[in-house]
Amino acid sequence: MTAETITPSAPTRMPTWFIPLLLIFPDADIPVIQLSLLDTLDPVVHLDAGRALASLREEGVLIIGSGMSFHNMRGYGDPRYAPISDDFDRWLTAAVEAEPTRRAQVLAGWADAPSARLSHPPRVEEHLLPLMVVAGAASDDRGRRVFSDRVLETRLSAFCFG
């Protein structure tokens, strides 16, 4: 990655240190760079953005994507969404755990997955796209689900690479 590939933007009022990082690094003593998603919401573009960041991992940089495996506000607390979120979560887990050579292609087609648009309605897929960036940065490392639980009647999972 070179300076020419980085486009600075106006400072944000959003704090860079968010609760999960404070749990991992309670002294907040490591540098953090916050990246924004692109307006296109195109999964391929975000997978490519992750690929551009991949070499940073060799320098010990931790790449974290904060998103959600399910994000449909109408579905939270509604038991009818339990099987919907389970369907999409099964697909998402299989996609993340796929061979790294296939993973990007499978994830790029997420909108056609079972229950995809009920789990992430149009224009709220930005909650899934951080996973695309991290998966792109993972290169040849395998992915795995490291957390899965039912929250407000819906399945939420977290994934790790490497």
N, C-alpha and C positions, 0 to 999 in steps of 0.2 A: 504494500500500500504506500502510496506517495502523497505528498501534500496536495498535488494536483487533483487527486481523487476525492478530496474532502471539501465539502461546500459548507462554510460556516453560515450560521443563521443568527438571528437576534437572540439575545439571552432569554431564557424562559423563567417564569416565576415558579415553575414546578420544582420542588426540591429534588436534587439528584439522589440523595440518600433516602431510600425507602425502607420500610420495616424489614423485609427479608435480609437486606444487607446489614442492617443494624444487628440482627440476630447472629449473623455469621461473623461480622467484624464490629463488635460493640464499641470499640474505641474510634470507629470511623477514621482509621489512620491509613487508608489506602486511597490512591487517586481513583476517581471515577469519571468516566466520560459517558454522557447520556446521548443516545442517538434517537432520532425521530424516524417513524415510518414514513414511507412515501405516500403521497396522495393517491397514487394509482390503485392501491390495494391489490396489486398483481402479485400473486405468490412467487412467480418466476423471478421478478425483479428483486423481491426480498430474499429469495434463495441466493441470487447472484450477489446481493449486498453481503450476505453471510460469507460467501466464498471469498469476497474481497477482504474480509476481516480474518480469514483462516490463519494467515501467517502470524498474526499477533499471538495466537495460542502457543506457538513455538517460543515466544518470549515470556511465557508465563502469564499472559493476560487471560483473565477469566471473562468469558462472554456469557452474559445472562439475558434471557428474554423473559420479560414479565408480561404474561398474557393469561388467557384462560382456555381450557379445552372445551368449555361450554359457555356461551354467553348469549342468552335469550332472556331478557328481563321478564317477559310474560311466563316463562317456564319455571322460574325460581319459585319454589313452594307449591307447585302444581304437580301432583302425583302422575298425571298423564304424560309428563315429560321425562319420567324416570326411564322408560324403555327407549325413548328417543335419544336421550343422552347416552344411554348404554350402547345403543347401536353405533352412534358416531364415535364413542370412545373406543370401542372394539376396533373399528376401522383405523382410527388415529394411532392407536397403539401398534397395530400391525404395520402401518405405514412407517412409523418412527423406527420400529425394530426390523424393517426390511433391510436387505443387503444395501450397504451404502451406495453401491453403483445404481440401484433402482430407486432409492429413497426419494431423491429430489423429483423424479418423474411422477412418482405416486403422490407425493405431497402437493405437487403443482396442480393436480386434478382434484383437490380436496372438495371442491364445490359439487362434484358428482358423487361423493361418498354417501352411504346410507345416512339419512337424517341430517345431512350437512346443513342445509338451509333452515332447518328447524332448530338446529343447535347454534348456528351463527347466521342470523338473518342478514339479508343484503345491507351493506353499509355498516355493519358492526363486526366484520371479519378482522378489523384491526386488533381484536383481542386474540386472534389466532396467529396473525402474521409474525409476532416475535419468535414463535417456534420455527417459522421458515428461515429467519435470519440465523438462528442458532444451528439449525440443521444444515444450512449451507456452510457455516463455519466449521462444522464437525468433520468435513472432508470424508476420510475413509473410516472414521471411528463409528463403532456401532452405537445405536441408540437403545435406550431401555426406559421402561416406565418405573419410576422410583416412588411414586405416591399415587394412590387412587382411593377416593372415598366419596360417599354420598353427602352432598351439601345442599340443603334446601330442596330436597327431593331429586336432585340431579347429580350425575356422575362428573367429578372433576379429577383430572389426573395431571401429574407433572412428569417431565421426562429429562433424561440426562444423556449426554454423549461422552464417550471416552472412558 
